[in-house]
């Protein structure tokens, strides 16, 4: 995981801003990794700040922007998220 996260200066997003995502943010922050923000499907959260990070609409990801690193912290819908990311050029 460290090698993946540190391999270049890509923005890192956590998909899911619930308790798992917030705990992950704290853990990664403790390792001095710069997390750009959260991604979440809940439109009511878009633009809000949680744990000091803005929540973005996943539509910011497109096939030309596979420069982002995405960490999934939404286990109940992990497969749906993976399918979404694969259609935009991401691999596991």
C-alpha positions in Angstrom: 0.0 0.0 0.0 2.8 2.4 0.9 4.5 1.9 -2.5 1.2 2.5 -4.3 0.4 5.7 -2.4 3.9 7.1 -2.6 4.8 6.3 -6.2 4.0 9.8 -7.5 2.2 13.0 -6.6 -1.3 12.0 -7.7 -4.2 13.2 -5.7 -5.6 10.6 -3.3 -9.3 10.4 -2.6 -11.2 8.1 -0.2 -14.4 6.9 -1.6 -16.8 6.8 1.3 -17.0 9.4 4.1 -18.6 7.3 6.8 -16.8 6.1 9.9 -14.6 3.7 7.9 -13.5 6.5 5.5 -12.9 9.0 8.4 -10.8 6.4 10.3 -8.8 5.7 7.1 -8.2 9.4 6.7 -6.8 9.7 10.2 -4.6 6.6 9.7 -3.2 7.8 6.4 -2.8 11.3 7.7 -0.7 9.9 10.6 1.6 8.5 7.8 2.0 12.0 6.4 0.0 11.2 3.2 -1.9 14.1 1.7 -5.5 13.1 1.1 -7.3 15.5 -1.3 -10.8 14.7 -0.2 -13.7 12.2 -0.1 -15.8 10.9 -2.9 -19.4 9.8 -2.1 -22.6 9.0 -3.9 -24.8 10.9 -1.5 -25.5 14.1 -3.3 -26.5 15.8 0.0 -22.9 15.6 1.1 -21.3 17.0 -2.0 -19.4 20.2 -1.2 -19.6 19.7 2.5 -16.5 19.3 4.7 -16.0 16.2 6.8 -13.0 15.8 9.0 -11.4 18.8 7.3 -11.8 17.3 3.7 -14.3 18.3 1.1 -16.8 15.6 -0.2 -16.9 15.4 -4.0 -19.2 13.9 -6.5 -17.6 10.8 -8.0 -18.3 12.2 -11.5 -15.1 14.2 -11.2 -13.5 10.9 -12.3 -13.6 10.3 -16.0 -11.5 8.3 -18.4 -9.0 11.2 -18.9 -8.5 11.7 -15.2 -7.3 8.3 -14.1 -4.5 10.3 -12.4 -6.4 10.1 -9.1 -5.7 7.4 -6.6 -8.9 6.1 -5.1 -9.1 4.1 -1.9 -12.5 2.5 -1.3 -13.9 2.8 2.2 -17.5 1.8 1.4 -17.6 -2.0 1.8 -21.3 -2.6 1.2 -21.1 -1.1 -2.3 -17.4 -2.0 -3.1 -18.3 -4.0 -6.2 -20.4 -1.3 -7.6 -17.7 1.3 -7.0 -15.1 -1.1 -8.6 -17.3 -1.5 -11.7 -17.7 2.3 -11.9 -14.0 2.8 -11.7 -13.2 0.1 -14.3 -15.4 1.9 -16.8 -13.2 4.9 -16.3 -9.9 3.2 -16.9 -9.0 2.2 -13.3 -7.7 -1.2 -12.3 -7.5 -2.8 -8.9 
